[in-house]
Amino acid sequence: MGNSSEYAKEIASSRAPLADPALSRDLIRFATLAPNGHNTQPWKFRVRDQRIDILPDFSRRTPVVDPDDHHLFVSLGAAAENLSLASAARGYPGTLGFDPANGGSVIFSSAAGQATPSDLFDAIPRRQSTRADYDGRPVSPADLSRLAEAATVPGVNLVLLTDQFRVERLRDLVVAGNSAQMADAAFLRELKSWLRFNPRQALRTGDGLYSVATGNPTLPDWLGPLAFDWLATAQSQNETYARQIRSSSGIAVFLAEKADPAHWVAVGRACQRFALRATALGLKHAFINQPVEVAAFRPELADLVGMPGRRPDIVMRFGHGAPLPYSPRRPVDSVMLL
């Protein structure tokens, strides 16, 4: 099954400091540290003269939980934001655009300029989706303003929930959404196909949801799926989600002005900037997207955040907490197109 020290050593290499000067493959490594649904890493990178294209890898889509590839394009946007920040920090600032041709892709064009390091760039290798209890401490109004300011991206709205009444209503939507997903056999099959139950399995695939990173014990490949069937009940997960939301300082809900891939990419940029600012401030975050993924609950979530008629895109909780093991990443060579 491998061991935690072997795993930590491999993970440390994927999150090593960015080379200076940085080659395209170095920038791509930093781009791949972005969050993405089920850690499928659904992206390919094509390098051209002073340009890197980020293309969707539809072979790694999750059609049950993400039937319209919404999460996939959000993931591309998060990777694009990492790429832009890293390139600017090494003296090649650039612009991001969306090309709708051939299924859609993100285009990063850069040129030599002044190096512009930032605390968001510094946070890239330290950011993680920390699926654990937080300590319940509030975030100061000044830091809430910093989080909102960092997440300012054209075409995207952010609503922060910190009052108990709306947080409790959000909790109820998460629990209801999780109950619906756990009752869906197709959802469970898809989820289990992306679970990694021990260090060796996670390093071998380089992707997926490393169960140890959520506090679960290391299990053999053959036993992990069986243990999931026995122990991962809707009730147990609902209790965990409810407790974790209660322990959080607040909830961030992102909504794009339009429901199309270009705006979903923009949402990915916004939520990644939020996550990086949270990391720079010493905060943790985790995604609780059940009310987005189960379409029946989207209208109620939109009403809750005061934007009726809009499609909510991403829900994140945030707060103060301890770090957990990082998720694996595939080698750069496996995501680069020649």
C-alpha positions in Angstrom: 0.0 0.0 0.0 3.0 2.3 0.3 3.6 4.6 3.2 3.0 8.3 4.1 6.7 9.3 4.0 7.0 7.9 0.4 3.9 9.8 -0.5 4.9 13.0 1.1 8.3 12.9 -0.8 6.6 12.5 -4.1 4.1 15.2 -3.4 6.8 17.7 -2.3 8.4 17.4 -5.7 5.2 18.3 -7.5 4.9 21.4 -5.3 8.5 22.5 -5.3 9.3 26.2 -5.8 9.0 27.5 -9.4 12.3 27.6 -11.3 13.7 31.0 -12.1 13.9 31.5 -15.0 10.9 29.2 -15.7 10.3 27.1 -18.8 6.9 26.4 -20.2 6.8 23.0 -18.5 7.6 24.7 -15.1 4.7 27.1 -15.6 2.4 24.2 -16.5 3.4 22.3 -13.4 2.2 25.2 -11.3 -1.0 25.4 -13.4 -1.8 21.8 -12.6 -1.9 22.6 -8.8 -5.3 24.1 -9.3 -8.4 22.5 -7.8 -10.6 20.4 -10.1 -13.6 18.1 -9.8 -12.8 14.7 -8.3 -9.1 15.6 -9.0 -9.5 14.2 -12.5 -7.2 16.9 -13.8 -9.2 17.3 -17.0 -6.8 19.4 -19.0 -4.2 19.4 -21.7 -1.6 22.1 -22.4 -0.3 23.1 -25.8 2.8 25.3 -26.0 3.2 27.8 -28.9 5.3 30.9 -29.4 4.7 33.1 -26.3 1.3 31.3 -25.9 0.0 28.3 -23.9 -3.4 26.8 -24.8 -5.4 25.0 -22.0 -7.7 22.5 -23.6 -10.4 20.3 -22.0 -9.5 16.6 -21.8 -12.9 15.1 -22.2 -11.6 11.6 -21.6 -11.4 12.6 -18.0 -14.9 14.1 -17.6 -17.3 13.0 -14.9 -20.7 12.8 -16.8 -22.8 11.8 -13.8 -21.9 14.6 -11.4 -21.0 17.1 -14.2 -23.2 16.2 -17.2 -22.7 19.6 -19.0 -19.0 19.8 -18.2 -19.5 22.9 -16.0 -17.0 21.7 -13.4 -14.5 20.8 -16.1 -14.4 24.4 -17.5 -14.3 25.8 -14.0 -11.2 23.6 -13.5 -9.6 25.0 -16.7 -10.2 28.6 -15.3 -8.5 27.8 -12.0 -5.5 26.3 -13.9 -5.4 29.3 -16.2 -5.3 31.7 -13.2 -2.3 29.7 -11.7 -0.6 29.9 -15.1 -1.1 33.6 -15.4 0.2 34.3 -11.9 3.2 32.1 -12.3 4.2 33.6 -15.7 3.9 37.1 -14.4 6.1 36.3 -11.4 8.8 35.2 -13.7 8.7 38.2 -16.0 6.2 37.2 -18.6 2.9 38.8 -17.9 0.0 38.0 -20.2 -3.7 37.9 -20.9 -6.3 35.2 -20.7 -8.9 34.6 -23.3 -11.5 32.0 -24.3 -11.7 30.4 -27.7 -15.1 28.6 -28.2 -13.9 26.6 -31.2 -13.5 22.8 -31.0 -15.2 22.4 -27.7 -13.6 25.5 -26.1 -10.2 26.3 -24.7 -8.4 29.0 -22.7 -5.6 31.0 -24.4 -2.8 32.5 -22.4 -0.6 34.9 -24.4 2.4 36.5 -22.8 5.3 38.7 -23.5 8.5 39.7 -21.7 8.0 42.3 -19.1 8.6 43.2 -15.5 8.5 40.3 -13.0 5.5 40.8 -10.7 5.5 38.4 -7.8 2.5 38.4 -5.5 1.2 36.7 -2.4 -1.3 34.9 -4.6 1.5 33.4 -6.6 3.3 32.4 -3.4 0.2 30.6 -2.2 -0.1 28.3 -5.2 2.0 25.4 -3.9 0.5 25.7 -0.4 -3.2 25.8 -1.4 -5.3 22.7 -0.8 -8.9 21.8 -0.5 -9.0 20.9 3.2 -11.9 18.6 3.9 -11.8 18.7 7.6 -13.3 20.4 10.6 -12.2 24.0 11.2 -12.0 25.7 14.6 -15.0 28.0 14.2 -13.1 31.3 14.7 -14.6 34.2 12.7 -12.7 35.9 9.9 -12.3 39.6 10.4 -14.2 42.1 8.3 -10.9 43.4 6.8 -10.0 39.9 5.7 -13.5 39.2 4.3 -13.0 42.4 2.2 -9.6 41.1 1.0 -11.1 37.8 0.0 -13.9 39.5 -1.9 -11.5 41.9 -3.6 -9.2 39.1 -4.7 -12.1 37.2 -6.3 -13.2 40.2 -8.5 -13.3 38.9 -12.0 -15.6 40.4 -14.8 -18.8 38.4 -15.3 -18.7 36.7 -11.9 -20.5 37.6 -8.7 -19.4 36.5 -5.2 -21.8 36.3 -2.2 -20.3 35.7 1.2 -22.5 34.1 3.9 -21.4 34.6 7.5 -24.7 35.0 9.3 -26.0 32.0 11.1 -29.5 31.9 9.5 -28.2 31.7 5.9 -25.4 29.4 6.8 -27.8 27.0 8.4 -30.1 27.1 5.3 -27.1 26.5 3.1 -26.2 23.5 5.4 -29.7 22.1 4.8 -29.2 22.4 1.0 -25.9 20.6 1.2 -27.3 17.8 3.3 -30.3 17.4 0.9 -28.1 17.4 -2.1 -25.8 14.9 -0.6 -28.7 12.6 0.3 -29.9 12.7 -3.3 -26.4 11.9 -4.7 -25.9 9.1 -2.2 -29.2 7.5 -3.4 -28.0 7.6 -7.0 -26.2 4.3 -7.9 -24.6 5.9 -11.0 -23.2 8.8 -8.9 -21.7 6.3 -6.4 -20.1 4.2 -9.2 -18.5 7.3 -10.7 -17.3 8.6 -7.4 -15.7 5.2 -6.4 -13.9 5.1 -9.7 -12.0 8.2 -8.6 -11.3 7.2 -5.0 -7.7 6.3 -4.1 -7.4 4.4 -0.8 -3.7 4.2 -0.1 -0.4 6.1 -0.9 0.8 3.7 -3.6 -2.5 3.7 -5.5 -2.6 7.5 -5.4 0.9 7.8 -6.6 0.4 5.2 -9.3 -2.5 7.0 -10.8 -1.5 10.5 -10.0 -5.1 11.6 -9.7 -8.3 11.0 -7.9 -9.6 11.7 -4.4 -7.0 10.5 -1.9 -9.2 9.2 0.9 -6.4 9.5 3.5 -6.5 13.3 2.9 -9.9 13.4 4.5 -8.9 11.6 7.6 -9.8 8.0 6.5 -7.5 5.1 7.2 -5.2 3.6 4.6 -6.8 0.5 3.0 -5.7 -2.0 0.3 -7.0 -1.5 -3.2 -9.4 -4.4 -3.0 -10.8 -3.4 0.5 -11.3 0.3 -0.1 -14.4 0.1 -2.3 -16.0 -2.5 0.0 -15.3 -0.3 3.0 -16.8 2.7 1.2 -20.0 0.7 0.6 -20.2 -0.3 4.2 -19.3 2.9 5.9 -20.0 5.9 3.6 -23.8 6.1 4.2 -25.8 9.2 3.5 -26.4 9.7 7.2 -22.8 9.5 8.2 -21.8 11.9 5.4 -24.6 14.3 6.2 -23.5 14.4 9.8 -19.9 15.2 8.7 -20.9 17.9 6.3 -23.2 19.5 8.9 -20.5 19.5 11.5 -17.9 20.9 9.1 -20.1 23.7 7.9 -20.8 24.6 11.6 -17.1 24.7 12.2 -16.5 27.1 9.3 -16.1 30.9 9.4 -18.3 31.4 6.3 -19.5 30.3 2.9 -18.6 31.7 -0.5 -21.0 31.3 -3.4 -19.9 32.2 -6.9 -22.4 32.9 -9.7 -21.6 33.8 -13.3 -23.7 36.3 -15.3 -24.2 33.7 -18.0 -24.3 29.9 -18.0 -21.8 29.1 -20.7 -18.2 27.7 -20.8 -16.5 31.1 -21.2 -18.2 32.3 -18.0 -17.5 29.0 -16.2 -13.8 29.6 -16.9 -14.2 33.0 -15.4 -15.8 31.4 -12.3 -12.8 29.1 -12.0 -10.4 32.1 -12.1 -12.5 33.9 -9.4 -12.7 31.0 -7.0 -9.0 30.2 -7.4 -8.1 33.8 -6.6 -10.4 33.5 -3.6 -8.7 30.3 -2.5 -5.2 31.7 -3.0 -6.0 34.8 -1.0 -7.5 32.6 1.7 -4.3 30.5 1.8 -2.2 33.7 2.0 -4.3 34.8 5.0 -3.7 31.5 6.7 -7.2 30.2 6.0 -8.4 26.8 4.7 -11.2 26.1 2.2 -13.2 23.2 0.8 -15.8 22.8 -1.8 -19.4 21.8 -0.9 -21.0 21.8 -4.3 -24.0 19.5 -3.8 -26.6 22.2 -4.2 -25.0 23.1 -7.5 -24.6 19.6 -8.7 -28.1 18.5 -8.0 -30.0 20.8 -10.3 -33.3 20.7 -8.3 -31.6 22.7 -5.5 -30.1 25.5 -7.6 -33.1 27.8 -7.6 -33.4 27.7 -3.8 -29.6 28.4 -3.5 -29.9 31.3 -5.9 -32.8 32.7 -3.8 -30.8 32.2 -0.6 -27.9 34.4 -1.9 -30.3 37.0 -3.3 -29.9 36.3 -7.0 -33.1 34.5 -8.1 -33.0 33.2 -11.6 -29.2 32.8 -11.7 -27.4 29.5 -11.8 -25.0 29.1 -8.8 -21.6 27.8 -9.9 -19.4 27.1 -6.9 -19.9 26.8 -3.2 -16.9 26.9 -0.8 -16.6 27.0 2.9 -13.6 28.6 4.6 -12.1 29.1 8.0 -9.2 28.4 10.3 -7.9 24.8 10.3 -4.9 22.4 10.2 -3.5 21.2 6.9 -4.0 17.7 5.6 -2.0 15.6 3.1 -2.0 17.1 -0.4 -3.7 15.5 -3.4 -1.5 13.9 -6.1 -0.8 15.4 -9.5 0.1 13.7 -12.8 3.5 14.3 -14.3 3.8 17.4 -16.6 4.6 15.2 -19.6 1.3 13.4 -19.3 -0.7 16.7 -19.7 1.4 18.4 -22.4 0.5 18.1 -26.1 3.5 17.8 -28.5 
